[in-house]
Amino acid sequence: IVHFSIKYKYPQYLVERGQLISITLVIVWLKLFKYCRVFETLGPFCVIISALPKDFSKIALVYIILYTPMVCTFYHFYSGGYSADIAEQEDFEKDKYGTLEQTLFTVFLYTLVDDYGYDTLIAITDKRGINEWFTHFLIAYWIIVSSVLLLNIFIALMSDTFARVYENALVVQRYERAAMIVSIENKLPEYWRKHHLIDISYNYAPACDFFDDDDVPDDDALTFERDV
């Protein structure tokens, strides 16, 4: 709220500082998952979501290993230095592979099967004398590996984690609720906490009654015999 009020009141507010605050805002809102875990409806799903980053880290490492050489290949053959006759073509998009940053993002779009500039690649291929089969091989290989293979493996891992964690999610949610209650009780002032414990012991604790085994009839008593 402070960030947006300053931004609209002072237009010269630094964009870099605003970007940092925006990223921090997203992280702070993720903290709400900790408090949602105590609810019976949202708690199990929060537990499941907290277990998914482990699967994401596994597939992300494999993805980076395969993604890095593809970025280098596309950047080496299809980036920058476009002649005027190529840039003036109607379907040519120079912002697809023009710089390293653009190449990084465009190669990532293959995973989402988004617009990766096929006409742009063909135009560069024809102009620079690159074999057309090589361009088609790169496109087909990366779509199959990233979109078909890795993406489906990632979905399968998430499904397995969901099925495995969901069995214990309700138990974990109840444990989180108990831990949250204890944490709140410990933060109470000394007088309130003592009054709260006294109230529980007198009004909510199980009833206590004196037990004397002499009052139990012999017919109802349990007998145990040792085998000799």
C-alpha positions as CSV (number, residue, x, y, z in Angstrom):
1,I,0.0,0.0,0.0
2,V,2.8,2.4,0.9
3,H,4.6,1.6,-2.4
4,F,1.6,2.2,-4.6
5,S,0.7,5.4,-2.7
6,I,4.2,6.8,-3.2
7,K,4.2,5.7,-6.8
8,Y,1.0,7.6,-7.7
9,K,1.9,10.7,-5.6
10,Y,5.5,10.9,-6.9
11,P,5.8,9.8,-10.6
12,Q,9.6,10.1,-10.4
13,Y,9.7,7.2,-7.9
14,L,12.5,4.9,-8.9
15,V,11.3,1.9,-11.0
16,E,14.1,-0.3,-9.7
17,R,13.0,0.2,-6.1
18,G,9.4,-0.5,-7.1
19,Q,10.4,-3.8,-8.8
20,L,12.2,-4.9,-5.6
21,I,9.2,-4.0,-3.4
22,S,6.9,-5.8,-5.8
23,I,9.0,-9.0,-5.6
24,T,9.0,-8.7,-1.8
25,L,5.2,-8.2,-1.8
26,V,4.8,-11.6,-3.6
27,I,7.0,-13.3,-1.1
28,V,5.2,-11.8,1.8
29,W,1.8,-12.9,0.5
30,L,3.2,-16.5,0.2
31,K,3.6,-16.3,4.0
32,L,-0.2,-16.6,4.2
33,F,0.1,-20.3,3.4
34,K,1.5,-20.8,6.9
35,Y,-1.6,-19.5,8.5
36,C,-4.0,-21.2,6.0
37,R,-2.6,-24.6,7.1
38,V,-4.6,-24.4,10.4
39,F,-8.0,-24.5,8.5
40,E,-9.5,-27.9,7.8
41,T,-10.5,-27.0,4.2
42,L,-7.3,-25.3,3.1
43,G,-4.8,-27.0,5.4
44,P,-4.4,-30.3,3.4
45,F,-3.9,-28.4,0.1
46,C,-1.3,-26.1,1.7
47,V,0.6,-29.2,2.9
48,I,0.5,-30.6,-0.6
49,I,1.7,-27.4,-2.2
50,S,4.6,-27.1,0.2
51,A,5.7,-30.6,-0.9
52,L,5.7,-29.7,-4.6
53,P,8.9,-27.6,-4.7
54,K,11.0,-30.8,-4.1
55,D,9.7,-32.2,-7.3
56,F,10.2,-28.9,-9.1
57,S,13.8,-28.7,-8.0
58,K,14.4,-32.3,-9.4
59,I,13.0,-31.5,-12.8
60,A,14.4,-28.0,-12.9
61,L,18.0,-29.4,-12.7
62,V,17.4,-31.7,-15.6
63,Y,15.7,-28.9,-17.5
64,I,18.7,-26.6,-17.0
65,I,21.1,-29.2,-18.2
66,L,19.2,-29.7,-21.4
67,Y,18.1,-26.0,-21.8
68,T,21.6,-24.4,-21.6
69,P,23.1,-26.1,-24.8
70,M,19.9,-25.3,-26.8
71,V,20.2,-21.6,-25.9
72,C,23.8,-21.6,-27.0
73,T,22.9,-23.3,-30.2
74,F,20.1,-21.0,-31.2
75,Y,22.1,-18.0,-30.2
76,H,25.1,-19.1,-32.2
77,F,23.2,-19.7,-35.4
78,Y,20.2,-17.4,-35.4
79,S,21.0,-14.4,-33.2
80,G,21.7,-10.7,-34.2
81,G,23.4,-9.2,-37.2
82,Y,20.3,-9.3,-39.5
83,S,20.7,-7.8,-42.9
84,A,18.2,-5.2,-44.1
85,D,16.5,-7.5,-46.6
86,I,15.7,-10.1,-43.8
87,A,14.5,-7.5,-41.3
88,E,12.1,-6.0,-43.9
89,Q,10.3,-9.3,-44.4
90,E,6.6,-9.3,-43.3
91,D,6.8,-12.4,-41.0
92,F,10.3,-11.7,-39.6
93,E,10.4,-11.0,-35.9
94,K,13.8,-9.6,-34.9
95,D,12.9,-9.6,-31.2
96,K,12.8,-13.4,-31.1
97,Y,16.5,-14.2,-31.3
98,G,18.1,-10.7,-31.6
99,T,19.8,-10.7,-28.2
100,L,20.8,-13.3,-25.6
101,E,18.0,-12.3,-23.3
102,Q,15.4,-12.7,-26.1
103,T,16.9,-16.0,-27.1
104,L,16.7,-17.3,-23.5
105,F,13.0,-16.4,-23.3
106,T,12.1,-17.7,-26.8
107,V,13.8,-21.1,-26.2
108,F,11.8,-21.3,-23.0
109,L,8.6,-20.7,-25.1
110,Y,9.2,-24.0,-26.9
111,T,8.4,-25.8,-23.6
112,L,5.0,-24.1,-23.6
113,V,4.5,-24.7,-27.3
114,D,4.1,-21.0,-27.8
115,D,5.1,-18.8,-30.7
116,Y,8.8,-19.3,-31.2
117,G,9.1,-17.6,-34.5
118,Y,9.2,-20.4,-37.0
119,D,9.1,-18.1,-40.1
120,T,11.9,-16.1,-38.6
121,L,14.1,-19.2,-38.2
122,I,13.4,-20.2,-41.8
123,A,14.3,-16.8,-43.1
124,I,17.6,-16.8,-41.2
125,T,18.2,-20.3,-42.4
126,D,17.8,-19.4,-46.1
127,K,19.9,-16.2,-45.8
128,R,22.8,-17.6,-43.8
129,G,23.0,-20.9,-45.8
130,I,22.1,-23.1,-42.8
131,N,20.7,-26.5,-43.8
132,E,17.0,-26.5,-43.4
133,W,16.9,-30.0,-42.0
134,F,19.2,-28.8,-39.2
135,T,16.7,-26.1,-38.2
136,H,13.8,-28.5,-38.3
137,F,15.8,-31.0,-36.2
138,L,16.5,-28.4,-33.6
139,I,12.9,-27.4,-33.4
140,A,11.5,-31.0,-33.3
141,Y,14.2,-32.2,-30.8
142,W,13.6,-29.4,-28.3
143,I,9.8,-29.5,-28.5
144,I,9.8,-33.3,-27.9
145,V,12.3,-33.2,-25.1
146,S,11.1,-30.1,-23.2
147,S,7.3,-30.0,-23.9
148,V,6.5,-33.7,-24.4
149,L,9.0,-35.5,-22.2
150,L,10.0,-33.2,-19.3
151,L,6.7,-31.5,-18.9
152,N,4.9,-34.8,-18.7
153,I,7.4,-36.2,-16.3
154,F,6.9,-33.1,-14.1
155,I,3.1,-33.6,-14.2
156,A,3.5,-37.3,-13.2
157,L,5.8,-36.3,-10.3
158,M,3.3,-33.8,-9.0
159,S,0.5,-36.4,-9.3
160,D,2.5,-39.0,-7.4
161,T,3.3,-36.4,-4.7
162,F,-0.4,-35.4,-4.5
163,A,-1.5,-39.0,-4.0
164,R,1.3,-39.7,-1.5
165,V,1.0,-36.6,0.6
166,Y,-2.8,-36.4,0.6
167,E,-3.1,-39.5,2.7
168,N,-1.2,-37.8,5.6
169,A,-2.3,-34.2,4.7
170,L,-5.2,-34.2,7.2
171,V,-3.0,-35.5,10.0
172,V,-0.3,-32.9,9.2
173,Q,-3.0,-30.2,9.1
174,R,-4.2,-31.1,12.6
175,Y,-0.7,-31.1,13.8
176,E,-0.1,-27.6,12.3
177,R,-3.3,-26.4,14.0
178,A,-2.1,-27.7,17.4
179,A,1.3,-26.1,16.9
180,M,-0.3,-22.8,16.0
181,I,-2.6,-22.9,19.1
182,V,0.5,-23.6,21.3
183,S,2.4,-20.8,19.6
184,I,-0.5,-18.3,20.3
185,E,-0.8,-19.4,23.9
186,N,2.9,-18.9,24.5
187,K,2.7,-15.4,23.2
188,L,-0.1,-14.4,25.6
189,P,0.7,-12.3,28.6
190,E,1.4,-14.2,31.8
191,Y,-1.9,-13.4,33.5
192,W,-4.0,-14.4,30.4
193,R,-2.1,-17.6,29.9
194,K,-2.5,-18.6,33.5
195,H,-6.2,-17.8,33.5
196,H,-6.6,-19.7,30.2
197,L,-5.0,-22.8,31.6
198,I,-7.1,-22.6,34.8
199,D,-10.2,-22.3,32.6
200,I,-9.3,-25.3,30.6
201,S,-8.5,-27.4,33.7
202,Y,-11.8,-26.7,35.3
203,N,-14.2,-26.4,32.4
204,Y,-12.8,-28.5,29.6
205,A,-10.7,-31.2,31.1
206,P,-12.0,-34.7,31.5
207,A,-13.9,-35.4,34.7
208,C,-11.9,-37.1,37.4
209,D,-13.4,-39.7,39.8
210,F,-11.9,-41.8,42.6
211,F,-11.5,-45.4,41.8
212,D,-11.3,-48.2,44.4
213,D,-10.8,-51.8,43.2
214,D,-12.6,-53.1,46.3
215,D,-15.8,-51.7,44.9
216,V,-15.6,-54.0,41.9
217,P,-17.5,-57.3,42.3
218,D,-15.5,-60.4,41.9
219,D,-17.6,-61.6,39.0
220,D,-16.8,-58.5,37.0
221,A,-13.1,-58.5,37.9
222,L,-10.6,-59.6,35.2
223,T,-8.4,-62.6,36.2
224,F,-5.2,-63.6,34.5
225,E,-3.7,-67.1,34.8
226,R,-0.1,-67.9,34.0
227,D,0.4,-71.0,31.9
228,V,2.6,-73.4,33.7
